[in-house]
Amino acid sequence: MAQDADPAATEERLKSALWYSIGRIVDEDSLGLKVNATPQFIAALMEMTWAQIENVAKDLECFARHGNRYSINVSDVLLLARRNEGLETVLKQYAEELQAARVTASDARPGPMSKRTRTQ
């Protein structure tokens, strides 16, 4: 994906995509609950979500920088979730599952053939 020269245009596109996604989720839930949600409600929810995303991004960047890294890793995300026990538990469990899957995948890869195997 090519980077835009205009960061404001990129931000507006991202906000539009967020508004659309939140709108779809709210519409689905509204139908199930048999209530209506106004466009103003969706816009307010989108702005609140956007602000939260900005805060999370800044915190993750600070955690990585504090660790003398330029990349955000799993430990940064877990540090961010430390005050929400339920979320932290879910994220730890997911990280452990990913790690186990990586180990299993690396164990399943065939290694180089030995001379004995090639000559037989």
N, C-alpha and C positions, 0 to 999 in steps of 0.2 A: 504494500500500500504506500503510495507516494505521500510525502508530507506536504501539507498545505503551507503556502507562504504566509497565510493570514491565520494566526492563532485564534482570533475572534470568530472567524468562520468555522474553524474546527470545533470550537466550543459550542457554537450554535447548532451545528450538525449533531454533536453528541447529546446536547440537551433535547433536541427534537426526537432523537432515537429513544432517549430515556422517557420522554413524555408519551411517546407512542407505546412503549412497553408497559409503562405503568397504567396507561389508559386501558390496554387490553386486559391486564390483570384485574383492574377495578371493575371493568365491564363484566368479566366472567364471574367475579364474586358477587357483584350487584344482582345479576340474574338469579344466582343461586339463593340469595337472601331476599329477593323480590323488593329491592330498594333501588332508588336512583342516586347516581353520583353526578354532580354538576361538573362542568368543565373547569370551574374555579377550584373545586376540590382537587381535581386531578392535577391542575397546575400547582397548587400549594403543596401537594404531596411530592410532586416532581422537584420543586425547589428545595424542599426539606431533604429529600434524598440526595440531590446534587450537593448540597452543603455537607452532608454526612460523608459522601464519597470524597470530597475535597479534603476534609479533615483526616479521613483514614489514609488517603494517599500521602499527605504531608507527614503524618505520624510514621508510616512505613518507611518513607524516605529518611526521616530522622533516625529511626532505629538502625537502618542499614549504614548510614553515615557514621553513627556512633560506633558501630562494629568495624569501622574502616573498610567498608565495602561500597561498591557502586551498584550492586544488585540486591534486590530484596529477596530474602529466602524464607523458608518455612519458619525458622525461629523468630523472624520479625513478625510474621502473621500471628504466631502463637503468643508472642509478647503483647501484641495489640489486643488479643482476645482474653487476656488474663483476668479481666474484671467481670467477664460474663462466663460463669462456670459451665453453663450448658453449651454455649458455643465453643468454648475452649475444649471441652470433652469431645464434641463432635469433630472438631478440626484435628485434634491429636489422633483420634481413631482413624480418620481419613488419611492423615500423613503416614501412620503406621501401615495401613493397607497399601498405600502407594509404594512405600519402601519394601514391603514384603513382595509385592508384584514385581518390582525391579530386581530384587534378589532372585526370585524364581525365574524371571526372564533371562537373567545373566547365567544362571545355572543350566538352563535348557539349551543355551547356545553350544554348538559343538566346538571343541578346541581344535588346535592344529593336529593333524594326523601324525602319529609317531612313525619313525622309519620302519619299524616292524610291521605296522598296519599297512603301509604302502607296499611293502615288498611281498606280502602274502597274497 
